[in-house]
Amino acid sequence: MLEASKPESLLVSFRQRLILRFLIAILIDLIILNLFVEFWDKIIIDSFYISLLTALLLQIMLRFTMYIEHKVAEYMTSKNLKGGKFLRGFVAWAILFGSKFVMLWVVDLKFGDRVEFIGVIPFILMLFSMLIMEALFTKLIKIAWLSEKTKDAV
């Protein structure tokens, strides 16, 4: 069993942080997805295994969408276009909103009848809930981490 005797031994690399954030995001997505399946008849998934694969696929697509949106925003910011802020906001919205339909299509393509979203609204609400919970969890971790750092400084 690994034990840390000193706080210095708890240093986490950038790669380790990325892996931890990705795994935690998948677990949050899995919980949210299965809560929606359990309590709302508009989302149907055949098994836990399929819901795990769905959560993994959704997390990959969400991260890719955010990457694309940030790259497009950087490009548009660097171009100093007239009405650039509005255009950048509109393009970001179009990418983020339009990607939900692509995600829904990919999930349908990959899992077919094993994963059913009865309408687009349940899918979007579920994704929105996942993103909110990921953000809240990240905020909670940052608050806890900062409070630990201030304790150590005293």
C-alpha positions, 0 to 999 in steps of 0.5 A: 500500500502506498503511504505518504509521509510528507506532503512533498510526496503528494505532488501530482504531475500535469498528466496525472491531473489530466487522467484524474480529471478525465476519470472523475468526469466519466464517473460523474457522467455515469452517475448522472446518466444512470440517474436519468435512466432510473428516474425518467422514461425518456432515456433508456439504456439496456445495461450498466455496461452500455451506460459506462461506454456511453458515459465514456463516449460522451466525455470524449465528445464533450472534451473534443467539442470544447477543444474545437470551440476554444481553437475557433475562439482563439482564431477569431480573437486573433483576426480582430474582425468587425463585430468580432465579439458577437460573431465569436459568441454566435460561432461558439454557441453554434458549435456547442449547440450543434455538437449536441446533435452530432453527439446524439447521432454518434451515440445512436450510430454506436449503440443503436437500440441499446441507448434511446433518447426519446427526443433531443430535449432529454439528451440536452438536459442530461448533458447540461446536468453532466456539465453542471455537476462536473463544474461543481465538483471541480469548484469543490475540489479547488476550494478544498485544495486552497483551504489545505494550502492555507492550513499548511502555510500557517 
